[in-house]
Amino acid sequence: MTINFTDRVAIVTGAGGGLGREYALELARRGAKVVVNDLGGSRDGTGTSDAADTVVAEIVAAGGEAIADGGSVTDFAQMEKMVAKASDKWGRIDILINNAGVLRDKSFAKMSPEDFAFVVDVHLIGSANATKAVWEVMRSQAYGRILMTSSSTGLYGNFGQANYGAAKLGLAGLAKTLALEGAKYDIRVNTLAPTAATRMTEDIFPEALLGLFAPETVAPAALYLVSDDAPTNMIMGAGAGVYQAAYVTLTEGVALAKADQTPEGVAAAIDRIRDRSHEIVPQSGGEQAATIVKLLQGRA
């Protein structure tokens, strides 16, 4: 079955280039009306450009519908204005792809508190701002598809990116909570961890791999995760035509006797604590407590 977005209205933040541009173009090709949001500027968040207008022009030239928005995701009032503009023009908002981001890479020892806060503000708080701005619209229409952009850095760490990693794992946690809160309104919330050669990563990738990791190899995952039949509460990795599922797992654990509930007791049991043979993937935070109660009941 062909996935299409006819009559759907989508907002893509950071859509002036790279991954966001590719998402916006492909959504429009498949029938969506698109808000192309981009503040412009360099990858560290400074400067301005007319990148959003350029992408809109591409969409319109190809026969699609789109409008540009230059609001900053760090400013909630500007996100509210963006949502109002889209709602006034097209009557609804079905899709939000939170893609806007910046990099200010340094080792933690050399990173200023300002650079840490700024990156978290753009990625994590910015995504929360945009999502909050569309949330009531989606609840009232009982339909919504929201995509957060995480990263392998957030999921697994990467040297020199403490600020970026903190924000990106925060986004995965935000998505998991919103997937639960949005379920009764058919608001499905997922997370994508892309690996792509873009302006953000151009000096990280070896030149020979730039073409292999083109943004268009990630777009299929993003569009699937905001489609009508999308799952919810999923973390998907994508890059170079490879698509992966990532999970936050939990081992069964060990119920220590009262006398062994000491640092030494934990040290002695660490191999059993780490044992993954009965590992689970909780679907909510409450399941961790439930597994503890179950283990204690089994010991009784």
N, C-alpha and C positions, 0 to 999 in steps of 0.2 A: 504494500500500500504506500502510495506517495505521501510524504509528509508535506503539507502545505499550510500556509498561514493567511489565507484569504480572509479579509475582514478583521484580522487581528491587528492590534496596535501595540507596537513594541518600542521600548526605550532602551538604548544602548549607551552607557556612559563610557567616556574615553574612546569614542568611536571615530576620532579623526585620523587614525592610522592603525597599523598593526592588526592585532586580533580584533579589536572593536570595529574597525572599518570592515573587515571581512565578515563579521557577524551581521553588521547592518546591511551590507550589500546582498548577502545570501538570504536574509530575511525578506528583503524587498523583492528579490528575484522570485521568491515563493509566495508573494502576495501580501506581505505585511506592510502596513503603514508605519514608518519608522521615525522616531525622534533621534537624531544624531547629536548626542551631547559630547562636547569637548571644550574644555577650557583653553586648550592650546598650550604652547610652550614646550620646553625641553623635558627630558625624562626626569629631571630633578624638580620639576614643578615650577620653573621660572620662565618668564617670557610669555608671549602670546602668539597666536597664529589664527588663520582662517580655515583650519583643517576641516572643521565641521561643515562649513559651506561647500568645500570642495567635494566632500563625500555626498552631500545632498545633491549637488549638481550631477554627480555620476548616477545616482539613483533615478533622478528625474529624466536624465537623458536616455536611460534604459526603459523608460515608461512607468517607473514606479512613483510612489508618493512618499515624501519625506520632508521634515522641517529640521532646521538647525537650532541648537540650544547651546549657549556659551556659559551656562551656570556652573559654579564650582560645587562639587559634591560635598565639600567641607562646610558649605553654608546651607543650612536646612531651609531657610526662607527661599533661597534660589531654587532648591529642589521642589519646593511647593509650587513656585511659579512655573517651573517646567512641566509639572504634572497638570496644573490648571490649564496651561496652554495646549497640551495634548488632548485633555478631556474636552475642552471647549471646541477644538477643531474636529475631533473624531468621535467624541461621545463615550469613550471607554479607554482603558489601558489593560492589556492582557499579559504583557510580557515585560519584565525588567531584567536586563543583563548588566550586572554590576562589574564593569571591566576597568574603570578608571584607576590609574595607579602611577606611582613615581618610585624612583630608586635614589637612595643616598647611602651607598655602600661604604662601610668602613668596619674595621674590627671594633668590637665593643669597647676596647680600651681607648680607642681614638674617637669614638662616636660621641658627638655632643648630645645632651639631653634634647636640644631643639630639633636635631635631625631625627632622633628617635621618635619624638612626639609628632613631627610633621608626617612621617611615613605612616604611622599608625592612624593619624587623623584622616589622611587621604584614603587609604585602603579600607580600614575597619569602620571608622566613624562615618566616612563618606558613603560607604555601602549601606550602613544603617540609616543614614539620612535619606538617601534615595528610596530605600525600601519603606521607611516610615511614611514618606510622602505618597507612595502608591498604595499602601496597605488598606486604607479604608475604602478606596475605590474598588480594589479587588474583592474585599469582603462584601461590599454592597452588591456587586454583580455576581458573586459566588463563583468566581473564576480568576485564577492568576497563576502565572508561571514565573518564578524568580530564580536567577542563577547567580551564585556568588563565585568569585574567582579566587581560589586559593593557590597554592604552589607546593612543589616538592620541598621547598625551603620551609614552609610552614609545617608540613607533615613530617619531615625528616631532618630538617636543619641544613644549614649551609654556612660555611665560614664567611664572615664579613657582612652578614645580613640579619643581625639580631632584631633590628626594627621591622624589617620586612617579614621575617619569620613569625614574629609575635603577632603582627597584624593578620597574616595569612592563616595561621591556625585559629585565631579568634574568629575569622570569617566562617570556618568550618563549624565551629561551635554555635555561632549565630544561626547558620542555616539549619542545623539539627533542631534547635529550639523552635524556629519559625515553621519548620515542617510539621511539628506537632501542633502548634497553635493555629496553623492555617488549614489543617486537614478538613475540618467540618465545612469550610468554605471553598473546597476544591482549589486551594492555593498550594501548589506543589513547589517545594524549595530544594534545590540541589546545589552541589558544589563541583566546580571544575578546577583541576590542577593542570594547566596547560604547559607544554614544553614547546616553545616556538622561537624562531629567529625573528625578532622584531627590533625596533629602535631601542627597546629596553634591554635587549640581550645581545645586540650586534657585536659588542666587543668581548662577549663571553664565549660565544660559539666559534669553533674553528671554521674558517672560511669554506672549507670543503663540505661542511654540513649545513650551511645556511639554506640552500635550496631544499634539502631533505626535510628540514623542520619549518617549512613555510606555514604561515598562518592558516591557509586554506585546508591544511591537514587537521587542524583543531576544530574548525567550524562545524563539521558534522556532529561532533559530540555536543557542542554548545546548543545547536539547533534541536537535536534530539531531546536534550534535557529541558527545553522550554516548549516542547510540542504538546499537543492535546493528550497524547498517551504517555507522557513522560512519567517516570517513577517519581518518588519523593524521598528525601533524606538520603540521597546517594552522593558519594564522592567518586568522581571519575577522573582518571588521568588521560591525557591525550597528547600526542605529538608524533609527527612523521608517519601518520597513518596507523599508529598503534594506539589502542584504546584499552584502558585498564580500570579496574575497580579497586578502590582503597577503602580500608575498614579501620575503625577504632575498636580494638578487640579487648577481651577481658578473660584472664585465666580463671579456672575454677577456684583457685586459691586453697589455702590451708587454714583450718580452724585450730589454733594453738590452745593447749591447755592453759589455765590461768597462770600456772607456775612458769610457763614458757613464754608468756607475753612480755618479753624483755628484748632489748636490742640484740642480745646474744641469741635468744630464741629465734628471732627473725633471721639472723645470720645463718643459723644452723638449718633453717627450713628453706633457704633462698632457692635452692634447686627445685623443690616441690612447688614453691610459689610461682616460679617461672614456667613450670610445666604446661605446655600448650595443648596437651592431648584432649582436653575437654574445654577448650577455648570457645567463647561465644561472642557474638556481635550484638551488644545491647541496642535496642531501638529507642531507649529513653534512659535518662539518668537514674530513674527509680529502679531499673533492673539491677543495678549494682547492689543496692540495698537488699533486693529480693534474693539475689544469689547468696548473699551473706546469711540471711535468715534461713534459706534452704539448707546451707551447709551446716549451720548450727543445729537445725532440727535433725539432720541426719546423724549428727554426733551424739544427740541426746538419747 
